[in-house]
Amino acid sequence: MVIRFGDIASDKRKTDEVLRDLVLVLRDSISNNHSVGFLASDGDESLQEFWRTELLRPNNVILCAWDESNIIGTVIITRETRTNGRHRGEFRKLMVLSGHQRGGVGSNLEKLACDSAKAIGISLLYLDSATDFLVSEKYESWGWLRVGSIPKYAAEPSGELVATTFFYKEL
């Protein structure tokens, strides 16, 4: 299977079809109890509204992975808009459908996100994560530097409060 990576703008399907895929990726992450900003009780309308808002934010770069024509992974780079911080961006919502995890999709999205950020003049990325396998296995292996953790910072989809770890990466 060939997996294609790129900017969401390259997806020429109708907005409703793209939204459907994005909601499926987000719902899959929530169903697997990954801390992505939503609780298991949040409805699909809430997830659709999140994506509609993100698609309209002019300071976002939304990158995706597709198998055939379906989105199987995504990541968002959000550039700071204040003048003293335009050199930095937040690395957000790295999500890969569970059936495609541990096959390099996330690693490729991370690399594409860093390359895309650098191409638009971002020299510093930061992120926070409460998803254990990303914190313990991935981010540092990708060159991110751990800053520290705050206990009980975020709720997992189950509602349990967990620590969140902060990282940064100079590009």
C-alpha positions as CSV (number, residue, x, y, z in Angstrom):
1,M,0.0,0.0,0.0
2,V,1.3,3.4,-1.0
3,I,0.9,6.1,1.6
4,R,1.0,9.7,0.5
5,F,2.0,12.7,2.7
6,G,1.2,16.3,2.1
7,D,-0.7,19.5,3.0
8,I,-4.4,19.0,3.5
9,A,-4.9,21.6,0.7
10,S,-3.9,18.9,-1.7
11,D,-7.0,16.8,-0.8
12,K,-9.4,17.8,-3.6
13,R,-12.4,16.0,-2.1
14,K,-15.5,17.8,-0.8
15,T,-15.1,19.4,2.6
16,D,-17.6,17.0,4.1
17,E,-15.6,14.0,3.0
18,V,-12.4,15.5,4.4
19,L,-14.1,16.4,7.6
20,R,-15.5,12.8,7.9
21,D,-11.9,11.4,7.7
22,L,-10.5,13.9,10.1
23,V,-13.2,13.1,12.6
24,L,-12.5,9.4,12.2
25,V,-8.8,9.9,13.0
26,L,-9.7,12.0,16.0
27,R,-12.4,9.6,17.2
28,D,-9.9,6.7,16.8
29,S,-7.4,8.5,19.0
30,I,-10.0,9.2,21.6
31,S,-11.3,5.6,21.5
32,N,-7.7,4.4,22.3
33,N,-7.6,6.8,25.3
34,H,-5.0,9.1,23.8
35,S,-5.0,12.5,25.3
36,V,-5.9,14.7,22.3
37,G,-8.0,17.4,24.0
38,F,-11.3,15.6,24.1
39,L,-13.2,13.2,26.4
40,A,-14.8,10.0,25.3
41,S,-18.2,11.6,26.0
42,D,-17.7,14.3,23.4
43,G,-19.9,13.9,20.4
44,D,-19.0,13.9,16.8
45,E,-20.5,17.4,16.4
46,S,-17.9,18.7,18.8
47,L,-15.1,17.0,16.8
48,Q,-16.4,18.3,13.5
49,E,-16.5,21.9,15.0
50,F,-12.9,21.5,16.1
51,W,-11.8,20.5,12.6
52,R,-13.9,23.2,10.9
53,T,-12.2,25.8,13.1
54,E,-8.8,24.4,12.6
55,L,-9.2,24.3,8.8
56,L,-10.1,28.1,8.8
57,R,-7.2,29.2,11.0
58,P,-4.9,31.2,8.8
59,N,-1.8,30.4,11.0
60,N,-2.3,26.6,10.7
61,V,-0.4,24.2,8.5
62,I,-2.4,20.9,8.5
63,L,-0.5,17.9,7.1
64,C,-1.9,14.5,6.4
65,A,-1.1,11.0,5.4
66,W,-3.5,9.2,3.0
67,D,-3.8,5.6,2.0
68,E,-5.6,5.6,-1.3
69,S,-7.9,8.6,-0.7
70,N,-8.6,8.3,3.0
71,I,-6.8,10.3,5.7
72,I,-5.0,8.0,8.1
73,G,-2.9,10.5,10.0
74,T,-2.6,14.2,10.7
75,V,-0.5,16.8,12.4
76,I,-1.0,20.6,12.9
77,I,1.6,23.3,13.1
78,T,0.2,26.5,14.5
79,R,2.4,29.5,14.0
80,E,2.4,32.2,16.7
81,T,0.9,35.4,15.4
82,R,2.3,37.9,17.9
83,T,5.2,39.8,16.5
84,N,7.7,38.6,19.2
85,G,7.0,35.0,18.6
86,R,6.5,34.5,14.8
87,H,9.7,32.4,14.8
88,R,7.9,29.6,16.8
89,G,5.0,27.3,16.3
90,E,3.1,24.7,18.2
91,F,3.3,21.0,17.0
92,R,-0.3,19.7,17.7
93,K,-2.5,16.8,17.2
94,L,-0.1,14.2,15.8
95,M,-2.6,11.3,15.3
96,V,-2.4,8.1,13.3
97,L,-5.3,5.6,12.9
98,S,-4.6,2.7,15.2
99,G,-4.4,0.2,12.3
100,H,-1.6,2.2,10.8
101,Q,0.5,2.9,13.9
102,R,4.1,1.7,14.3
103,G,4.6,1.6,10.6
104,G,6.4,4.9,10.1
105,V,3.3,7.1,9.4
106,G,3.8,9.2,12.6
107,S,7.6,9.5,12.0
108,N,7.0,10.7,8.5
109,L,4.4,13.2,9.6
110,E,6.7,14.5,12.3
111,K,9.5,15.0,9.7
112,L,7.2,16.6,7.2
113,A,5.9,19.0,9.9
114,C,9.4,20.0,10.9
115,D,10.4,20.5,7.2
116,S,7.2,22.5,6.5
117,A,7.7,24.7,9.6
118,K,11.3,25.4,8.6
119,A,10.2,26.3,5.1
120,I,7.9,29.0,6.3
121,G,10.5,30.5,8.7
122,I,9.6,28.8,11.9
123,S,12.8,27.9,13.8
124,L,11.4,26.6,17.1
125,L,8.6,24.1,17.7
126,Y,7.1,23.1,21.0
127,L,4.5,20.6,22.1
128,D,2.9,19.0,25.1
129,S,1.9,15.4,25.3
130,A,0.2,13.1,27.7
131,T,0.2,10.1,25.4
132,D,2.6,7.7,27.1
133,F,4.0,5.9,24.1
134,L,4.8,9.2,22.4
135,V,6.4,10.6,25.5
136,S,8.4,7.5,26.4
137,E,9.4,6.2,22.9
138,K,9.0,8.7,20.2
139,Y,9.6,12.4,20.7
140,E,13.2,12.2,22.1
141,S,14.1,9.7,19.4
142,W,13.0,12.3,16.8
143,G,15.3,15.0,18.4
144,W,12.8,16.7,20.7
145,L,14.2,17.9,24.0
146,R,12.1,17.2,27.1
147,V,11.5,20.3,29.3
148,G,9.5,18.7,32.1
149,S,6.1,17.5,33.2
150,I,3.2,18.9,35.1
151,P,1.2,16.4,37.1
152,K,-2.6,16.2,36.6
153,Y,-2.4,18.7,33.7
154,A,-4.9,17.1,31.3
155,A,-7.7,14.6,31.3
156,E,-7.4,11.5,29.2
157,P,-10.6,10.6,27.2
158,S,-11.6,8.4,30.2
159,G,-11.6,11.5,32.4
160,E,-8.5,10.5,34.5
161,L,-6.2,13.4,35.1
162,V,-2.6,12.6,33.9
163,A,0.7,14.4,33.7
164,T,1.6,16.3,30.5
165,T,5.2,16.5,29.3
166,F,6.5,19.5,27.4
167,F,9.1,19.3,24.6
168,Y,10.8,21.7,22.1
169,K,12.8,21.3,19.0
170,E,15.0,23.8,17.3
171,L,14.9,23.5,13.5
